[in-house]
Amino acid sequence: MKIASMTSSFYSCRDREGKITQNESIRRLKDAGFEHVDLHLCGLNNGIDMFCADDWERKAHALREDAEKLGVTFVQSHAPYNPKRAFAPNDPDFKEHIWNMQLRALEISKICGVPNTVIHPLAAFDAPLENTNAHVRYNYEFYEEFLNRCDKAGICACFENLPLGFGTFASQLVELLDAGKDHNVAACWDFGHGALIYPKRTWSDVDQTAGIRLLDGRIRAVHVHDNFGKDDNHLLPFLGNIQWEKVLPALRETGFEGDLVLEIKQNANMPYELMDDSIKLCASVSKKLIEMFEGER
């Protein structure tokens, strides 16, 4: 296991217009000690990402070439989604734009040699949250072409636990994965989402260890960030109240063999010249997390 972070660690900053390219991001992550990265492609949903232009395929090949020269490995990616309509997927704009961008993200992931890509579970329109069968059925209808292409590419599609709606609970992810046995699917466990207190959730729910163990052997990707249980802050671990000493050993006991990928907003509002110093702290935190995960041998 090596320290890992999303490429979104270098994407926005407070004193420059536009977005930092993925190419610059992987270079600066490598300089900080990150050799494993998550290719963050959520920006495809907003029309301003570097891969939104018509020459996206050329840029994807150039990114892979840069990564190979740097010795950087893409261990997972995050497919785009529309946060404003994430729980109303029958919206025509959602279907047309997000569906097309998800397929583009999958092609970019394939070019870059990504083994796992993260997607969000969807809620069936007008179905009550308790109607698990309806939500599961809708997910496999909506993602059918995406999952078929993942299968052909040898990429595992990882359904992420969400902060709200269908997919919040590990038991719902189990139902979702059980229904997809004909596809290459697994789970992505988001520690920050698992720590949030929302309606119908209690402190016992956010213990997280029970949910992690319920997904025993089925977690292929993780998102590592922190909060105080109220908002999805995406804080650097140890700046919130998640009990990493407890949840990381639980993850280890499930046989998890991936990387602890940071999904943090540490640099999102930093001045450009401070971003490298900031990400070095993130690298030190990641090393401590790995120590906690590995425990005493």
Buried (B, 14 or more C-beta within 10 A) or exposed (E): BBBBBBBBBBBBBEEEEEBBBBBBBBBBBBEBBBBBBBBBBBBBBEEEBBBBEEEBEEBBEBBBEBBEEBEBBBBBBBBBBBEEBBBEBEBEEBBEBBBEBBBBBBBBBBBBBBBBBBBBBBBBEEBEBEBBEBBBBBBBEBBEEBBEBBBEBEBBBBBBBBBBBBBBBBEBBBBBBEBBEEBBBBBBBBBBBBBBEBEEBEEEBBBBBEBBEBBEEBBBBBBBBBBBBEEBBBBBBEBBEBEBEEBBBBBBEBEBEBBBBBBBBBBBEBEEEEBBEBBEEBBEBBEEBBEBBEEEE
